[in-house]
Amino acid sequence: MNPIAWAKYRAFWRIGVRTAVNERGELLGRMVFFAALLGVFSALWRTIAEAGMPIATNPRQMVWYLATTEWILMSAPQLHTEMQEEVRRGDVVYRLARPVSYLGAVFSQALGMLAVRAAALALTAFVSAYAMTRSTPPLAVLACAVPLGLAAMVLVVALYVTIGLSSFWLAEVAPIYWVSQKLLFVLGGLMLPLRLYPSWLRRLAMCTPFPSMLQGPAAFMLGGTPALGDVLRLAARICVWLLFGVLALRLLFSRGVRALVVGGG
């Protein structure tokens, strides 16, 4: 990619940064909701442990696990709604005419928003989880979970862009988004790690990209020093699913543009 093209995408990245910074109310709401959610589940797991009920892992580790999964999920900007409205209004036609890739522009702007949200919510996650557990994971765990969590966020963004592209064929993409959230909740291990699931459900989940989005980076919070092999395997899975996602997005986008033209714009 030549320097001029890079400059164009950097401009969209800066637009995303400014958008996230200007949406202070939404960001503050996410931070407050994040802290409240961790507080509720921290109290729940502590009560379960004090009651003597069997729990498969340490309640403090579970708080850090949930802090990581929610950090990943809540940081990713939900682009599908905006993309749907662009198709409805016909604004997408003008964006397609620009001398820049539509998908590249969308992704660049999303990554700009992601940079601001991820930083703010990471601080919220760390402060809230520490306040509720009076403990922190080992530095080696954080050194693995944070970069892999950021990579997983890009994978979540790709999922949302895929949902947004479905608006070329569907008048309303919200049902697809709701289904994806349920799949992230169950197969992604949003609230509970997959090791607590039945074996058949674990095998099913590992055939999908959802564990790589959430459970993969967060699982490091449940143990000691991460093994290099585990880190490399997760990084490889994220890269493979990202490559698959990019190819799927390009295919869907090309078909969507043809459908838009055939439909009369």
C-alpha positions in Angstrom: 0.0 0.0 0.0 1.4 3.4 -1.0 1.9 6.3 1.4 -1.1 8.2 0.0 -3.4 5.3 0.7 -2.0 5.0 4.2 -2.7 8.7 4.7 -6.3 8.2 3.7 -6.9 5.4 6.2 -5.0 7.3 8.9 -7.5 10.1 8.4 -10.4 7.7 8.9 -8.6 6.4 12.0 -8.4 9.9 13.4 -12.1 10.5 12.7 -12.8 7.4 14.7 -10.7 8.7 17.6 -12.5 12.0 17.6 -15.9 10.3 17.4 -15.1 8.2 20.5 -13.7 11.2 22.4 -16.7 13.3 21.6 -19.1 10.6 22.7 -18.2 11.1 26.3 -21.6 10.3 27.6 -21.7 6.9 25.9 -18.2 6.1 27.1 -18.9 7.1 30.6 -22.1 5.0 30.6 -20.1 2.0 29.4 -17.6 2.5 32.2 -20.3 2.8 34.9 -22.2 -0.2 33.5 -18.9 -2.2 33.4 -18.1 -1.5 37.0 -21.6 -2.3 38.1 -21.6 -5.6 36.2 -18.3 -6.6 37.8 -19.7 -5.7 41.2 -22.8 -7.8 40.8 -21.0 -10.9 39.7 -18.2 -10.4 42.2 -20.8 -10.5 45.0 -22.5 -13.5 43.5 -19.4 -15.6 43.2 -18.3 -14.6 46.7 -21.7 -15.6 48.1 -21.5 -18.9 46.4 -18.1 -19.6 47.8 -19.0 -18.6 51.3 -22.1 -20.8 51.2 -19.9 -23.8 50.6 -21.4 -24.6 47.2 -19.1 -26.2 44.7 -17.4 -23.8 42.4 -14.8 -24.9 39.8 -12.5 -22.0 40.1 -11.4 -19.2 42.5 -14.0 -16.4 42.7 -11.3 -13.8 42.4 -10.0 -15.3 39.2 -13.6 -15.4 37.9 -13.8 -11.6 38.5 -10.7 -11.0 36.4 -11.9 -13.5 33.8 -15.2 -11.5 33.4 -13.3 -8.2 33.4 -11.3 -9.4 30.5 -14.2 -10.8 28.4 -16.4 -7.7 29.0 -13.5 -5.5 28.2 -13.1 -7.1 24.8 -16.8 -7.1 24.0 -17.6 -3.6 25.3 -14.6 -2.0 23.6 -15.6 -3.1 20.1 -17.7 -0.4 18.3 -21.0 -1.7 17.1 -20.9 -0.6 13.4 -23.8 -2.6 12.1 -26.4 -0.1 13.0 -24.6 2.8 11.3 -23.9 0.7 8.2 -27.6 -0.3 8.0 -28.7 3.3 8.1 -26.2 4.2 5.4 -27.8 1.5 3.1 -31.3 2.6 4.0 -30.6 6.3 3.2 -28.6 5.5 0.1 -25.5 7.2 1.6 -23.5 4.1 0.9 -23.6 4.9 -2.8 -21.7 8.1 -2.2 -19.2 6.3 0.0 -18.6 3.6 -2.7 -17.7 6.4 -5.1 -14.8 7.6 -3.0 -11.2 6.8 -4.1 -10.8 4.6 -1.0 -11.9 1.1 0.0 -15.3 1.2 1.8 -14.3 -1.7 4.0 -10.9 -0.2 4.7 -12.5 3.1 5.7 -15.0 1.4 7.9 -12.3 -0.7 9.6 -9.9 2.2 10.0 -12.6 4.3 11.7 -13.6 1.4 13.9 -10.0 0.9 15.0 -9.8 4.6 15.9 -12.9 4.3 18.1 -11.5 1.0 19.5 -8.3 2.7 20.6 -10.1 5.2 22.8 -12.7 2.7 24.2 -10.2 0.0 24.9 -7.9 2.3 26.9 -10.7 3.8 29.0 -12.4 0.4 29.6 -9.1 -1.3 30.4 -8.6 1.3 33.2 -12.1 0.7 34.4 -11.6 -3.1 34.3 -8.3 -3.0 36.2 -9.5 -0.6 38.9 -12.8 -2.3 39.4 -11.5 -5.8 39.5 -8.7 -4.8 41.9 -11.1 -3.0 44.2 -13.4 -6.1 44.3 -10.6 -8.7 44.7 -7.7 -6.9 46.3 -5.5 -8.8 44.0 -4.0 -8.6 40.5 -3.0 -11.3 38.0 0.7 -11.9 37.5 2.5 -9.5 35.2 3.1 -12.4 32.7 -0.6 -13.0 32.6 -1.4 -9.4 31.8 1.4 -9.3 29.2 -0.3 -12.1 27.3 -4.0 -11.3 27.9 -3.8 -7.6 26.9 -2.3 -7.9 23.4 -4.3 -11.0 22.6 -7.4 -9.3 23.9 -6.7 -6.3 21.5 -6.4 -8.7 18.6 -9.6 -10.4 19.7 -11.3 -7.0 19.6 -10.4 -6.7 15.9 -12.1 -10.1 15.4 -15.2 -8.8 17.1 -15.2 -5.7 14.9 -15.0 -8.0 11.8 -18.1 -9.8 13.1 -20.0 -6.5 13.5 -18.9 -5.4 10.0 -20.2 -8.7 8.6 -23.5 -8.1 10.3 -23.6 -4.6 8.8 -23.0 -5.9 5.3 -26.0 -8.1 5.6 -28.1 -4.9 5.3 -27.5 -5.0 1.6 -30.0 -7.9 1.6 -32.0 -7.4 4.8 -34.0 -4.4 5.9 -33.2 -5.0 9.6 -30.0 -6.6 10.9 -30.8 -6.4 14.6 -32.0 -10.1 14.7 -28.6 -11.2 13.4 -26.9 -9.1 16.0 -29.0 -10.6 18.8 -28.1 -14.1 17.6 -24.4 -13.2 17.5 -24.6 -11.9 21.0 -26.2 -15.1 22.3 -23.5 -17.1 20.5 -20.8 -15.0 22.1 -22.5 -15.5 25.5 -22.6 -19.3 25.2 -19.9 -20.4 22.7 -17.6 -17.5 23.5 -17.6 -18.1 27.2 -18.6 -14.5 28.1 -19.6 -15.2 31.7 -18.1 -18.7 32.3 -15.0 -20.3 31.0 -15.5 -23.2 28.5 -13.8 -25.6 30.9 -17.0 -25.5 33.0 -19.1 -26.6 30.0 -20.0 -30.2 29.1 -17.4 -31.8 26.8 -19.7 -31.9 23.8 -20.4 -28.2 24.1 -16.7 -27.4 24.4 -16.0 -29.3 21.2 -18.8 -27.5 19.4 -17.6 -24.1 20.6 -14.0 -24.7 19.5 -15.2 -25.2 15.9 -16.4 -21.6 15.9 -14.5 -18.3 16.2 -16.3 -17.2 19.3 -13.9 -18.8 21.9 -11.0 -16.9 20.2 -12.9 -13.6 20.7 -13.5 -13.9 24.4 -12.6 -17.0 26.3 -9.2 -17.4 24.8 -7.5 -14.2 26.1 -9.6 -14.3 29.4 -8.6 -17.9 30.2 -5.1 -16.7 31.1 -6.6 -15.1 34.2 -7.6 -18.5 35.6 -4.1 -20.0 36.0 -0.5 -19.2 36.7 2.2 -18.3 34.2 1.0 -18.9 30.7 2.7 -21.6 28.7 4.3 -20.3 25.5 2.6 -23.0 23.5 -0.9 -21.9 24.7 -0.1 -18.3 23.8 1.1 -19.2 20.3 -1.8 -21.5 19.7 -4.3 -18.8 20.6 -2.5 -16.2 18.5 -2.5 -18.6 15.6 -6.3 -19.2 16.0 -7.0 -15.5 16.1 -4.9 -14.9 12.9 -6.6 -17.8 11.1 -10.1 -16.5 12.0 -9.1 -12.9 11.0 -7.9 -14.1 7.6 -11.1 -16.1 7.1 -13.1 -13.0 8.2 -11.3 -10.7 5.8 -11.9 -13.1 2.9 -15.6 -13.5 3.9 -16.0 -9.8 4.2 -14.5 -9.2 0.7 -16.8 -11.8 -0.8 -19.9 -10.5 1.0 -19.0 -6.9 0.0 -18.5 -7.7 -3.7 -21.8 -9.6 -3.8 -23.6 -6.8 -1.8 -22.4 -4.1 -4.2 -23.7 -6.2 -7.2 -27.0 -6.7 -5.4 -27.2 -2.9 -4.8 -26.6 -2.1 -8.4 -29.1 -4.7 -9.6 -31.6 -3.4 -7.2 -31.4 0.0 -8.7 -29.1 1.7 -6.1 
